[in-house]
Amino acid sequence: MIADRLACVILAAGQSKRMKTRRSKALHPLCGVPLLARVLRTLTELGVAPIVTVISPDADEVAALAHAGGSETVVQDPPLGTGHAALQARSVLGAFQGTVLLTCVDIPLLRVETLQALIEHHHATNAAATILTAEHADPTGYGRIVRGPDGGVQAIVEHRDADEATRAIREINSSVYCLRSPLVFDLAANLRAENDQGEQYLTDVIADLVAAGERVEALLTDDPQEIAGINSRVQLAEAEKVLRQRIRERLMLDGVTLLDPDTIYIDDDVQIGRDTTIQPCTFISGQTTIGEDCEIGPHATVRDCEIGDRVVIRHGTFMMDSRVGDEATVGPFAHVRSGCTIGPKARAGSYVEMKAAELGEGVKAGHVAYLGDVTVGAGANIGAGAIVCNYDGARKHRTVIGERAFIGSNVSLVAPVTIGDGAYIGAGSTITQDVPPGALAVARKKQKVIEGWKPPSKDDDSGK
């Protein structure tokens, strides 16, 4: 065996029957990352190449995901069991001589360090196969690892086939293996489907190796959660809980403060700078990056955003696909939709909604405003109740507000319109034409006062 040669096969052709889903299990996200992508990331970090993913027919999305992660694909058709699935990789690996690491798409919690230890143990013992195992408090349903006096594996016994003494064994099979190639493919090619399911099992390859006098090893992992499989949405939720805790611990060890961590949900790809504080009941997802010394939440949702340093995202704010400059403040209860840029030291306050808006440095929109398809220059002020009327019923139009402009309360700017630098718009105005720099625009009817006016009364029937 050439110990420094390493390839990998990922079994991803399962039909996901217990997931009760119309899409492949491989596509289901775990902390924001599809299961297959997560496994591929781990293998890439480990330095494995080549990687072959075994998929089912008509799994175009799975194939695309595999190719994006650096894996080649082969199709298993028809599905005849795990041994048959592994055999399909031979069409890519050919006469590959070395170690094949075999894993499954639904075992996403494996750490790089664990797989590295498995590979090193496999090479150190010169085994034909090495199985990653764990001790489980309740091993019901799992295959048991039966070891010999020298610690080598004598058999993997499925739960349904185990006698009482074997069922008392707590060491279980993870379905993650290091296998000597091309020997493993030679044995897989001779498998027979002599079982109730009519399938060719990979565990039968292990049995054949033992029968041939080859050494089969097992490495016991310290954390049984790592080999937890996902066969239902319940197990997917359990894996999500484990991974979210890992994410929270990593961030806290890196200098991020999480207040009440169990209520905070952060996706795996999120990056957060040190000395930032995340308040309870906050959701941060996607490709979000948050700088240093920020305060986020509570009850905030931030998705696919770029947040600078010393930014405050207040209570109840929802943000997506937007950028926030250093020392800006957003919220409480702001709604920042896709395509927004909030400049340094700007403020989008309570109940401000934004869409495709650009706020320059130091802009103040304190409360209750709608800013859609608008560019606002540095230092401008947007009064309470001001709105940009960006939609004419058929098309969106853009508005430009100049630097240091002052937009009074309850103003409507009917797009497209340009407000010049330093211009003032009187409260309650509806502006339909451009306003020159430094000008004052007032567009409202003259106030009419009717003295002695009496409001209508329910008892007054004069209008009948």
N, C-alpha and C positions, 0 to 999 in steps of 0.2 A: 504493500500500500504506500502511496505517495502522500505522506501525512500533511504536507503543506497545500494540497489541492482540495478545494472545498466548493461544492455546488449545493443548491437547495431546491427542493420540490415542495410546493405549497398545494395542498389538496383543497380545492375550492369549487368542486362540482356537485356538492350536496344539493338536494332539492328543497331544503328549508321547510319541510312539511310542518314541523312543530312550531315554527315561527308564525305560521298562518299568514303568509305574506305573498304578494304578487311579484315581488322582486327578489333577487338573489340575496341570501344572507350576507354575502361579501360586501354588499353596498350599504348595509345598515350602519349608521354612524355611531361611534363611541367617543363621547366628549368632542364631538365636532369632526371626527376623522373616520371615514369608512373603514370597516374591519380589515379589508384587504390592504388598503393603504397603510394602516397602522402596522400590520405584519411586515410589509415591504420596507417600511422605515426602519424597523428593528434590524432586519437582515442587512440593509444597506449600511447601517451604523456598525454592524458586525463585520462588514467587509466581504460578504459572500458574493461570489459570482462564478458561474452564471446562476440565474434563478429561473425556474420553470413553474408556472402556475397552471394547474389542471382545472379546466372549467367545463361547464356543461354546454350543450348545443344552444345556439341562439342567445348567448350571453355576451352581447356586443358591449354593453356598458362595463361589464366585469373585465373583458379583454382590454378595453381602452384604459381602464384604471390600472391594470397590470402593466401595460406597456408604458404608461406614464411613470410608473414606479421602477422601471428598469428591468421588468421581467418579460420573458417570452411566455407564450401560452400554447397549450395543447388541449384538444377537446376529448373528453371521455364520452363516447357514445357507442353503445348504450352504457348506463351506469351499472357496473357489475361488482361493486365493492371497492374497499380501500386498496387492496392489493392490485386490482386491475387498474385503479386510478394511478397509482404510483408507476405502474408499468408504462403508461402512456408517455411519461417523461423521457423514456429511452429514445424516442424519435428525435429529440433535441440533444440529449446528452451523449447519444451514440455509445462509443466505447470508452467513455469517461472513466479514468482510473483515479481514485481518490476517495474522499468521504462525501457522501450525500447526506445533508441535513434535511430531514423530512418533518414538516409541521403542517398544521391545519389552519385555515383561515379563521376558524371560530375559537382559536386559542390566542387572544390578542394581548394578554397581560404579561406575557413572557418578557423578562428583562434581558438586555444584551449580556449582562454579567453571567446570568444563568446559562444562556446558550454557550457562552465562551467556556464556562466550566465544564459543560457537557462535552464539547469538542475536545478540550484538553484531556479529560478523563478517557475519552474514547481512544485518543492517540497514545496516551500513556500506558494503557492496558493492552494495546494492539488487538482490540476486540473486533469481531466481524460486525457486531451491532451493539449499540449502547442506548438504553432506554432512559428517558427522563421520567422519574417517578416522584411520588409524594406520599406522605402518610396522611390519611384522612380519618377524622373522628368517626364518620359514618360512611364507610366505603360501599354501601349498598348500590348495586348497579354497575360498579366499576370492575374492570379486569384486575385480578390480583397478581402480584409479582411473587413467584415462588423461587427462592434462592437456594443454592446448594451450600454445602459446608464451607466452600472457599469464597462465598459471597457472590459467585457468578449466578446468572439467571438460568434456572432450569426450565421454567415455563411461565406463560401468561395464561391464567385460567379465568375465563369469563364468569361473571357472577352466577349466571343461570346454570353453568356446568360445574360449579364448585361444591365440594362437600362441606360439612360443617367446620372441619378444621381449616380448610382453605379460606372459607368465608371469614374466619377470625383474623386473617391477615389484613393489616390496615394499609400496607403499601400498595399503591394503585398505579396503573398504567396511564400515562399522559397522552399517548399517541404522538409523542415527539421523539424522534430517533436520530441517531447517527448510524449510517449504514455504509458498509464497504461496497464500492462499485468497481467493476460491473457485476460482482457476485449477487447483489441484491436483485438486480434485474433478471439475471439468469434464473434465480429461484422463483421470482414473481411470474415469469413466463410459464412455469410448470404448475402453478396453483390450480387446484380443483375447487369447484363450488359445492362442496359436500356438507351443506348445512341447510337449515330451514329456510334461510333467506335466498338461497341459490346464488350467493355472492362469494367473491374471492377476497379473503381477509388478509390484511397485512400481518396480523399476528401469526398467521400460518407460516409466513416467511421466517419469523423468529423461531417457531417450532422446528422448521426444517434445518435452520442453522444449528440448533442444539442437537438435533438428531445426527447431524453430520460431524459432530464433535468440535464445531467452531465455538469460540468463546463469545458469550453474550453477557454484557455488563449492564448495570443499572446505576444511575446517579440519583441519589435522593435529594430533592430540593428542600430548602428550609421553609419555603412559603408555599403551601398548597394552593393559595389563591392564584398563583401564577399560571397554574395549569388548568384553571377552571374553564370548561368549555361552554359555548353559548349555543343552546339548542331551542331556546324559547325566549319570549320577550321578558319573562321573569328573570332569567339568567342574564339577559342583556342589561337589565336594570341593576342587577347585583354587580356586574362587571363595571358598569358606569360609576357606581358608588365607590368601588375600590380605586378606580383610576382617578376620580375626582379628588379623593383624599391624597393620593400621590401628588397630584398637581398642587393642591393647597400646601402640602408639606414642603414641596420644592420651592414654592414662592416665598413662604415664610422663612425658610433657611437662607434664601437669597436677599432677605431684608425688606420684604413686603409685610405690612401689618394687615391681618384679616380679623376683623371683629366678628365673633361668632362664626367661625369657619364653616360649620355644618350647614349654614343657610346660604352660603355663597357658592355660586356655580361658575366655574371658569373653564373654558375649553383649553385643550392641550396646546394649541398654536398661539395662544395669547402670551404676550410679553409685557411684563410690568416692571418698572424701575424701582429702585430701593427707596425706602422711606415713604412710599405711597401707602395710603390707608384705604382699604375696601370695607365699606359699611355693610351691615347685615342685609340679606334678601336682595343681593345684587347679582345680575347675570351678565357675564362678559364672554363674548363668543366670537367665533370666526378668526380672521386674521388681524385682530386688534392689537395695537401696541400702545402702551401707556407709559409716560415718562416718570420722572422722579418727583417726590414731594407732592403728589396729587392726592385729592380726596374724592372718592367715588361713592355715591349712594347716600343713604340707604334706598332700597327699592328702585335702583337704577338698572336700565338695560342698555348695554353698549355692544354693538355688533359691527364688526369689520370697520373699525374706526382707528384713526391715528391721533393720539392725544399727546400734547406736549408736556413740558414740565410745569409743576406748580399750578395745575388746572384743578378747578373745583366743578364736579358734576353733582348737582344737588338732588335731593329727594324726588323720586318719581319720574325722573327724566328718561326718555327713550331716544336713543341715537342709533343710526345705522349708516354705514358707508360714507363717513364724513371725516373732516379734519378739524382739529382744535389747536390753536396756537398757545404758546406759553402764557401762563398767568390769566387765562380766560376763565369765565364763569358761565355755566350753563344750568338753567333750572332755578327753582324747583318746577317740576311738571312741564318741562319743555319737551317739544316733539321735533327732533332734528332728523329730517328725512334724507334720502340719498342725495349725494352730490353737493353737500354743503361744506363751506370753509368758514370757520370762525377764527378771526385773526387774533394776534396776541393782545392780551388785556381787554378783549371785547367781552360784552355781556349779553347773553340771550336769556332773559329772566323767566319769571313764572308765566306759564301758559303761552309762551311764544312758540309758534310753529314755523318751521323753515323747510323749504324745498328748493334744491338747486340754487341756494343763496350763498353769496360771498360777502362776509362782513369784514371790513378792514380793521386795522389796529385801533383799539379803543372805542369801537362802536358800542353804543348803549341802546339796547332794546329791552327795557326793563320788565314789561309785563303786557300780556294779552295783545299780541300782535300776530299778523300773518305776513311772512316774507317769502314769497314764491317767485322764482326766476328773477332774482334781483341782485345787483351789485351795489354795495353800500360802501362809500369811501370812508377813510380813516376819520375818527372823531365825530362822526355823525350821530344824531340822537333820534331815536324812533319813539314817539309817544304812545301812551296806552291806547289800545283800540285801533291803531293804524293798521291798514291792510294794503297789500299790493294786489290789485285785481288783474291777475296774469292770464286769465282764460276768457276768451271771447265766445265760447260755446263750440268752437271748432279747433282753435289753435292756441298754443301758449306763446306769450310775448314777454320780452325782457324789459325790465326797468333799471335805470341807472340813477343812483342817488350820490351826489358829489360829496367831497370831503367837508366835514364840519357843518353839513346841512342839518336843519332842524325840522323834523316832521311832527306837527302837533298831534294832539289826541284826536282819535276818531277821524283821521284823514283816510281817504281812499285815493290811491294812485292808480289810474286806469292805464294799463300798459298797452302799447309801448310809450313810455314817457321818460324824459331826462330831467332831473332836478340838479341844477348847477351847484358848484362849490359854494358853501356858505349861504345858500338860499334858505328862506324860512317859509313854511307852509302853515297857515293859520288853522287852528283846531276846527274840526268839522268840515273841512273843505273836501270837495271831490275834484281832483286835478286830472284834466284830460289833455293838457297841452304842456309842452316843455316850459320850464321855469329857468330864466337866466341866472348865472352866478350872482350871489349877493342880493337877489330880489326877494320881496315878500309877495306871496301869492295867497289870496283869499278867494274861495269860490263857494259861496253860500248865499242864500237869500237874506235880505235885510230882515231883522227881527221885527215881528208884528206883535203888538200888545193890545189885547181886547180887555178893557176894564169892565168890571161888573159881570164878567162871564160866569155863568152857573153851569156846573157839570150836570149831565143828565141824571135823572132820578128814576128809580124803578117804579115809583108811584105816579110818575108823569105820563099820562096817556095822550098828551096833545099830539103826538106824532102818529097816532093810530088813524 
